Amino acid sequence: MFKSLLQTDHSKTTILIRLMVGAVFLSEGIQKFLFPAIRGAGRFEKIGLPNPEFLGSFVGAFEILCGILVLLGLFTRVASLPLMVIMLVAIATTKSEVLAQDGFWEMMHGSRTDWSMLLGSIFLLIKGGGYWSVDHSLINKNW
């Protein structure tokens, strides 16, 4: 079972997606702690999420941890799952209001980063960490 969690393809270009997804989530997670009033608990309270103090720190910690794992290419597939959930919740809670008030194209414009991070995370779930990942190094050693 351990090997199946690390399974990845041999693509050398997957690192580009890992760098994009990992760096954005790591940065966003850190910002939730540096600027809690606008990126963390304050933002979560503004959009009506329950228990914003806890949730801001919880989501920030997952973004940091999973962002680091994705950057390293360690447990890439597992790390991409919470990131997908975070993005689905972000789209549902922040972009549905824009859709209702301003229409489809304004919502699509405002959610371009959200969709990119969601699709990048789905890609990593499907493909794994790629050739230049800790996953690839571990899976290709004799256990």
N, C-alpha and C positions, 0 to 999 in steps of 0.2 A: 504494500500500500504506500509506503514511503516513496518508493520510486515513481509511482503514478502521480504523486503530488509534485514531483520535480520534472516530470516529463516535458520535454520541449523539442522544438524542431532545430535544425542546424542553420537557420537563416542568420546571416551576419548583419542584416539591415534592421532586425527587430530592435536593436539597441536604440535606434532613432525614436521609435514609439515609446520605449521604456524611458528614455531621457525626457521626452516631452511630458508624459503622464506623471512620472515620478517627481520631476522638478516642480510641476504645477501643484500637485497635491502636497508636497513637502512645504512649499512656500505658503500655500493657503492655510495649512495647519498651523504653521508658526505664527502667521498673522492673527489667527483666532486667539492666540495667547498675548501677542504684542498689542493688539488693538481690539480688545474684547467688546468695547462699546459699538464699534462699527462692523467688525468681522465675526465676532463670536456671540456671546450671550445677548448683547444689545441687538444684534441683527436678528437672532432667533426670536427674541421677544417681539420685535417689530413685526415679524411675519406671522406671529401667533403660535409658535411652537411651544409645547408644554415644557416646564422646568428648564428654562433657557440657560441658567447658570450651569447646570449639570450637562445639558446637551451640547452647549458650546465647547466645553472642555472635552467631552467624550468624542465628539466629531473631530475636533482639532487633533486629539491624540491619535485617533485612527488615521487621519490624513497624514500625520507625521510618520507614524510607524509603517503604514502601507506604502507611503511615498518612498521611504528609505528602502524597504524590501524590493519595490519595483526597480528603483535605481540600481540596486545590487544584482537584481535578477535572482533573488532568493525567495523561494515559495511564491513565484510570480503569479501563478494561477490562483492560489489561495488569496493573495494580497489584492488581486483585482476584484474579488467579489464584494468586500465592503465598499470599495471605491465606486462600484456600479450602483450599489444601494444609495450611497451618499448622493450620487448624481441624479438618480431617479427621484429621490425626495426633493433635491434642490429644484429640479425642473417642475415637479408637481406643486411645490409650495410657493415658488417665486414667479413662475412663468405662466401659470394658469390665470392669474389676475391680469397680467399683461395681455394674454390672448383674449380674455373677456372684454377688456376695456379698449385695447388698441388694435386688435386684429392679429391675424396669422403672421403677416410679414414682420410686424414689429416684435412679436414674440420670437420668431426665428432669428431676427437680428440680435435681440437681447440674450438669446440662449446659445449663441454659436460656440462659446467656450464650453458650456455645459455639455452640448452634444459631442464636441470633440473629445472631451475627457471620458464621456460615457462610451463612445465608439472605440477610443483607444484602449479603455479597460476591457471591453468585450474582445477586442483583438488579442490582448494579452491573455485573457482567459482561454481563448481558442488555441493560440499558438505557443504560449509559454514564453520564457525569457529569452530564447534565441541562443545563438552560438556563444556570444560574449556575455554569459551570465553565470552566476554561481550555480544555478540549477544545472546547467549544461556540464559544468566542471564536475559536480558531484555525481551526476547520473552516469558519466562516462568513466568513473573510477570503478574498480572491482570491489564490490562490497563483500 
